[in-house]
């Protein structure tokens, strides 16, 4: 079974998360590869899709949205999971509770006829250099913290769940 763990990344967090997912799927006996979505030339070559993107402004990055839009015919007939990488773990207080709403906002930005089996939300790395000065000030004012918030156990568990659904039962 060929699984594409396709991603769009801005600063690299989503790439490393996609690579970890592909490794978990491969260890489970599936043939999986992590690739930037803008480099996928033939979506029809894959039988399963795990698609993700960094989230900016409560939306996937353009390469991810374009891949989904351009390949809806292929995606519609195959198993699809989606994941988003944002900063929920970097936020504190009431802002942290907005994470579930971000999932809905991301989904609303995708084509309404995209069917997927699950949507995972993961935190990435939030670096000072990733935001303009005004963005850094605002981020700190709302209680944001800079750092690496990737939860590898959560990423691996989510990918293992996908592998469990794809592998034939005993």
C-alpha positions in Angstrom: 0.0 0.0 0.0 1.4 3.3 -1.0 0.8 6.1 1.5 1.6 9.7 0.8 2.2 11.8 3.9 2.1 15.1 2.0 2.8 18.4 3.6 3.1 22.1 3.2 5.5 23.8 5.6 6.6 27.4 6.3 9.5 26.9 8.7 10.0 23.1 8.8 7.9 21.9 11.8 5.3 20.3 9.5 8.0 18.6 7.5 9.5 16.9 10.6 6.0 15.9 11.8 5.2 14.4 8.4 8.5 12.5 8.3 7.8 11.0 11.8 4.3 9.9 10.6 5.8 8.3 7.5 8.3 6.4 9.7 5.6 5.1 12.0 3.5 4.0 9.0 6.6 2.3 7.5 7.4 0.5 10.8 3.8 -0.8 10.7 4.5 -2.5 7.4 3.1 0.1 5.0 4.9 1.7 2.2 4.9 5.4 3.1 6.8 8.5 2.1 6.7 12.1 3.3 6.8 14.7 0.4 6.1 18.3 0.0 2.8 18.6 -1.7 4.1 21.0 -4.4 6.5 18.2 -5.5 3.8 15.5 -6.0 3.3 15.1 -9.7 0.9 12.2 -9.8 -1.5 11.9 -6.9 -3.0 8.8 -8.6 0.2 6.9 -7.8 -0.9 6.7 -4.1 -3.6 4.6 -2.5 -3.9 6.5 0.8 -3.3 10.1 1.8 -2.3 11.7 5.0 -2.2 15.4 4.1 -1.1 18.3 6.4 -0.1 21.9 6.5 1.2 24.5 8.7 -1.7 26.8 9.8 -1.3 30.5 9.2 -4.3 32.8 9.8 -6.5 29.7 10.6 -5.9 28.3 7.1 -3.6 25.8 5.5 -0.8 27.2 3.3 -1.6 27.7 -0.4 0.3 24.6 -1.7 -1.8 22.3 0.6 -5.1 23.9 -0.3 -4.2 23.8 -4.0 -3.2 20.2 -3.9 -6.5 19.2 -2.3 -8.5 21.4 -4.8 -6.6 20.0 -7.8 -6.8 16.4 -6.8 -10.4 16.1 -5.4 -11.2 13.4 -8.0 -8.4 11.1 -6.7 -8.9 12.0 -3.0 -12.6 11.3 -3.2 -12.1 7.6 -3.9 -9.3 6.9 -1.4 -8.8 7.0 2.3 -7.7 10.5 3.5 -6.6 11.8 6.8 -5.6 15.4 7.4 -3.4 17.2 10.0 -2.7 20.7 10.9 0.4 22.1 12.6 -0.1 25.3 14.6 0.7 26.7 18.0 -2.0 25.6 20.4 0.6 24.4 23.0 2.4 27.7 22.8 -0.7 29.6 24.0 -1.8 30.0 27.6 -4.9 30.9 29.4 -8.1 31.5 27.4 -6.3 31.6 24.1 -5.4 27.9 24.5 -9.1 27.0 24.4 -9.3 28.4 20.8 -7.5 25.4 19.4 -10.7 23.3 18.7 -12.2 26.3 16.9 -9.0 26.5 14.7 -9.7 23.0 13.5 -13.1 24.0 12.3 -11.8 27.2 10.7 -9.1 25.1 8.8 -11.8 22.6 7.6 -14.0 25.5 6.5 -11.2 26.6 4.2 -11.0 23.3 2.5 -13.3 22.1 -0.3 -16.7 21.1 1.2 -16.7 17.8 -0.7 -13.3 16.6 0.8 -14.0 13.6 2.8 -11.5 12.6 5.5 -11.4 10.1 8.2 -9.8 12.2 10.9 -8.1 15.6 11.5 -5.2 15.9 13.9 -4.0 19.1 15.3 -0.4 19.3 16.5 1.8 22.0 17.8 5.1 22.9 16.0 8.0 25.1 16.7 7.3 28.8 17.3 10.5 30.8 16.9 11.0 34.5 17.5 12.4 34.8 14.0 9.2 33.5 12.5 7.2 36.6 13.4 7.7 40.2 12.5 8.4 42.6 15.4 4.8 43.6 15.8 3.7 39.9 15.7 6.2 39.0 18.4 4.9 41.8 20.6 1.2 40.7 20.1 2.1 37.0 20.6 3.8 37.8 23.9 0.9 40.1 25.0 -1.6 37.3 24.5 0.5 34.9 26.6 2.3 33.1 23.8 5.6 31.3 24.4 8.4 30.7 22.0 9.9 27.2 21.7 9.5 23.7 20.3 6.1 22.3 21.2 6.1 19.2 19.1 4.5 16.3 21.0 6.1 13.3 19.4 4.1 10.8 21.4 0.9 12.4 20.1 2.1 12.4 16.5 3.2 8.8 16.7 0.0 7.7 18.4 -2.1 9.4 15.7 -0.1 7.8 12.9 -0.3 4.4 14.6 -4.0 4.8 14.7 -4.0 5.3 10.9 -1.8 2.3 10.5 -4.2 0.3 12.6 -7.1 1.2 10.3 -5.2 0.4 7.2 -3.7 -3.0 8.2 -6.0 -6.0 7.8 -7.3 -7.4 11.1 -6.1 -10.7 12.6 
